[in-house]
Structure formats: C-alpha cells, structure tokens
C-alpha cells in the first residue's frame, strides 16, 4: 500500500517515468510528498527511497540539504524574512525581531496553533523591495512592521488563499503543454539505450 494518497501516488509514478534513471526523480518526489503533508514524513522518505532505488538515509540527506524541503513539521504558512546584506541595510533584523515578537515564537519556531513558522532566510532574490519577505515561497512585499501585522491578520483569518497556498504547494497548475512523447516510445528508446550500454 502506498504512503501517498491515490492522486499523489499516480503523480509519483508519472514523475518517476519522466526520467531515464529513477534516482533523478528524488527531489521532485520530495516536493510531491511535502505538497501532500506540508513536510517530509519518515514514511514518505521510505516510499520515495523505494521508488527511486536508494536508502531512506539518502532521501533524508538530500532533503536536509535544501531549504525548501522540511524534514520536521512546519506551519501552514512558512514566513521567511531575508537577512542578507541589502535587506539588513533596510531593516531586516528589526523586522525579524518584530515578526518573532508578533508571532510569539523564536526564529525557526512554529506557533502553538500550527499556523505559522518563522524562518530567517538567505537572499530571496527580491532585493529591490527590502527587506524581502516570502510566505510559502510567494513574495508578499511586506517591508514594515505594520504591513507584517496586517499580513498575519489576513492569513490567520483565512485570507489570501488565491495568492498563497498551504505550505508545500509549489505550483497549483500542472503543465499540460511542452514536449509530449508517448510513454511506449520512451520505454522503447530506454530499452534500446540499455541494450547499447550492455
């Protein structure tokens, strides 16, 4: 029985089929599992390991390398505040302190209700709007304490759902365009390539 729900299990199989070597699907599968649960549960890492032919420790090692992947529970909204130089010069440290006080958690902490996780981030690449703030990897351009408070109130009240999905969701629209090759043709080409390697 799959750890993934039925829809995610189908997407997982489809993801693995896109790559010549199953191992190449490791990071996309981690994102898929995180989309389902908001973080990478140990059971998800075990199934991903089976799907791509590695150990669960290798999945954890890969996941722990990337900031966008979480191996521990996080809030529905992960609030990231950049403290790189451009943002620091424009008040990032003060905004991070304010955010910590407003949410009642230290940096890296999650609110008791499980709604918000606060994290300090390296450059988020929106240097023309410092200090840069993201929620679930979406830019919110909240550069002042007052604007931050309004954002938190909106999110807590269930607002901005069109703009900011729950943590783990990278994209809401799956691509339906681009290169299309029938699965049987991919399988045939891979078998030919394998015969040529042997």
C-alpha positions, 0 to 999 in steps of 0.5 A: 500500500502506498504512503501517498494518497491515490492522486499523489501516488499516480503523480509519483509514478508519472514523475518517476517515468519522466526520467531515464534513471529513477534516482533523478526523480528524488527531489521532485518526489520530495516536493510531491510528498511535502505538497501532500503533508506540508513536510517530509514524513519518515514514511514518505522518505521510505516510499520515495527511497523505494521508488527511486532505488536508494536508502531512506538515509539518502532521501533524508540527506538530500532533503536536509540539504535544501531549504525548501524541503522540511524534514520536521513539521512546519506551519501552514504558512512558512514566513521567511524574512531575508537577512542578507546584506541589502535587506539588513541595510533596510531593516531586516533584523528589526523586522525579524525581531518584530515578526518573532515578537508578533508571532510569539515564537523564536526564529525557526519556531512554529506557533502553538496553533500550527499556523505559522513558522518563522524562518530567517532566510538567505537572499530571496532574490527580491532585493529591490523591495527590502527587506524581502519577505516570502510566505510559502515561497510567494513574495508578499512585499511586506517591508514594515512592521505594520504591513507584517501585522496586517499580513498575519491578520489576513492569513490567520483569518483565512485570507489570501488563499488565491495568492498563497497556498498551504505550505508545500504547494509549489505550483497549483497548475500542472503543465499540460503543454511542452514536449509530449512523447508517448510513454511506449516510445520512451520505454522503447528508446530506454530499452534500446539505450540499455541494450547499447550500454550492455 
